[in-house]
Amino acid sequence: MMIDKVNYVSPVNNLQSTKRSNNVANSQRTSDEISVSEEAKAAAEAMYLKQVSDETPDIRQDLVEEIKLKIQDPNFFSDATIAATADRILSAYGL
């Protein structure tokens, strides 16, 4: 026994009646583009800065150790060092 049609529809006829469009030249070619808002750019930068701050230690032990060694040196607190420190503090405040 041979079944020619399923539910009275021939699948081969459906494929044969499909029309193809070879007219690609008439279709409009458009380019894709994306625009990012300033708010989104600021949010991305904030996310990046948060990631960097999370990965950076709060205390830089190498600098702490260096300063501890300088303070232990009896010659560190000379008049020249104190004057230089005072000048740097004043210049930081614009004075």
N, C-alpha and C positions, 0 to 999 in steps of 0.2 A: 504494500500500500504506500502511495506517495502523497505527501501533503504539499500542495502547491501554495496555498495561502493560509496565513494565520489571521483569524478574525476578519477575513475578507479583505486584507490589506497585504499587498506584496511589498516586502522591503526593498526589492530590487527596483521596482517602479519609483519608489520615493527617492532613491539615490539618482536615478536617471533623470528625473524631472528637476533636479536642483540646478539652478543657473549659476554660473560662476561669472564673476566680474573681472575681466582682464584689463579694465580701464583704470589702471593705477595712476596714470599721468593726470587724470582729471581730479583725483582726490587732492584735497588741500593738505599740504605738509606744514605742520606747525611744530614749533620747538617748545620743549618743556622748559619752564622756568619756575624758580621758587624765590620767594621773598621772605626774609626773616625780620620780624619787628625789632625795634630797639629794646623793647621790654624783654623779648626772648634772648637777645644778645646779652643784656645785663644779667639775666637769670643764669645763662650759661657761664658767664665770667664769674659770678658769685659762687656757682657750684664748683668751678675749677679752683678758685681761691680757698674754698672750704676744704677741698680735698688736699690741697697743698698744706694748709694749716694743720689738718689732721695728721699728715705724715711727718710734719716737722716737730721735733721735740720742743717742749716749753722752755727747758733750761739747757743751755749749751755748756755742758760739763767742761769742755776744753777751755772755754773762756773763764769759767769760774776758777779752775785750777790755776790758770795763768795769773789771774788777779790775786789769788791767795798767796802765790809765790812772791809776787811783787810786794804785797803788804808785809810779808815776813822779813823782807830786806830792810835793814835799818836805814839805809841811804835813800829809800824810796820817798819818804816824807821830808824832802828838802824844801827850802824856800822856793826854789825854781819849779819844782813839781807842784807845789800848792798854788803858786802864781799862775802857772800854765792851766791848771784845773779851773781856777777862778775865771781866767780869761775865756776858756771854752764854755763855761756855764753862762757867762754874760753874753757872749756872742750867740749862743743858742737862743737867748731871749731877745736878741736884737739890740742889746745895750752896748 
